[in-house]
């Protein structure tokens, strides 16, 4: 059944109750309703199905009480078994192939000889020095930005400070 919305007057005529009774039902959340905007304010629109349900014309499942915990769904103790698709098997085989290729390349790469080690150590020392200088520059920039933030915060506080009224200047 589609949700059909009724005005309070229409709901009162369907329920054969007064409009004030319908308003009371809305206030107590006994029936579902929506507020519809109008240029003068808003009007309540009552859900016809919930009104008929409240009146006992339509029977539905009982609602859980507010203090009563919701029922916990029961689960099977058996774990789910995932069946691989043929496409999944292809992907897994590709992953193992790539892994094997990586291990082969690592095993076949020549290690640094004793002749190359002074060159490598010189390069590593240069990189470490460069890293240290970059790190110091970064720290100085961070400190400068922190100082700037502090000064800006102080300026904002001064702008937000309560000003004296113009008549208290003298």
N, C-alpha and C positions, 0 to 999 in steps of 0.2 A: 504494500500500500504506500503510495507516495505521500510525503508529508504535506498535508493540506493545512494552511494557516487560516485561522478565523479571527476576526476582530472580537473584542470583549463582548460587544452586543450580540454578534452572531453566536459566540460560544454560549452566552446566557440563554439564547433562544433554543439552541440544540440541547443544552443540559436541563432546560426548564428551571433554571435558578436565576437569582438576581445578578446584576452586573457586579455588585459589591462582593458577592460570594466568589465569582470568578476572579476578581482582583485578589481576594484573600487566598485563593488556591495558588495563584501565581506567586504571591509574596512568600508563601510557605513552601514553595518548590514542589507542590503536589502535581502540577501539570507543567509540561515543557512550554516555554514561551520565548519569543524574540521581541526585541524592541525595534520598531520601524521608525526611522527618522521622518519627521514632517517639518514644514517651515515653522510651525508653532511649538515644536518640541519633539515628542515621540509618542507613538501608540504601541501598545502591547498587541502582539499577534500570538494566539494560542494554537498549539499543535492539536489538530482534531483527534489524532490517534491517542495521544496521551490523555486528552480529556475523556474520551470514551473508555479508555483503560481505567482511569480513576473512577468513573461512574459505574464500572463493572460490566459494561456492555461487551468489551473485548477482554479476553483473558490472555495474559502473557506470563513469562517466567517470573518468579518472585525475585524481587531486588534484594541484594544483601544489605543488612543493616549497617549503619554508619560505623558502629564500634566493632562489628563482627569482621574478622579477617577474611580476605578473599580466599576462595578455595585454591589449594595448590594443585597444579596439574600433575598427574602421575606419569612417570617416565618408565620406559622399559629399562631393565638392568643390562640388557645386551648392548654392546657397543655397535655403532654403525659400521658396516663394511663398505669400503669404497672400492668400486670395481673400475679398473683402468680401461679407458677407451683406447682403441688402436692409435689415435693421435697422441695420447699421453705417453704411450710406450715409445713413439718416435722421438718425442721431446726428451725423454729420459735418456735414450740412447745417445742423442746429440750432446747432452750435458756430459755424459761419461766420456765421449770422444774428445770433447774440448778439454776436459780435465786431464785425460791421458796425454794430449798434445802439450799441455802446460808442463806436466811433470817431465816429459821427454826433453823439452827445451831447457828446463832448469838443469837437468842432468848432463846435457851435452854442452852447455856453455863453458868455455874455458875460464879457469880461475886466474886471478891476477898473479903474474909471475913476480919474482923478486926484483926484476929490472923495472917493472911498471910501478911498483909500490911507492917510490919517492915522488913520482908525478901525481899519483892519487892522493898521497898525504898532503902535498902542496895545494892541490885543488880543494881538498876538504878543509884545510886550514884557512884558505881564502874565503870559502863559503861560510865558515864559522865566524870569521871576522866581520863579513858583510852582514850576517844574521845579527850579530851583536850590535853593530852600528844601527841597523834598521830597528832593532828592538828599543834602543835608546831614543831614537827619533820618535818612535811611536809613543813611548812614555812621556816625552816632552809635549807632544801634541795633545795627549789625553789630559795632561796637567793644565795646559793652556785652555782647553775646552771646559774643564771643570771650573777653572777660575772665571771664565766668561759666563758660565751658567750661574755661578754664585752672584756675580755682579748683576745679571739680569733679574734674578730672583729678588735681590735687594731693591732694584728699581721698581719692580712690580709691587713690592710691599709699600714703597713710598707712594705709588700711584693709588693704591687702595686704602691708604691711611685716611681716617676720617678727617675731613676738612672742617674748619671752624665755619660757622655760619657768617655771612657777610656783616651782620650787625655786631658781631663780637670782635671785629678787627680792631676797634679803637679801645 
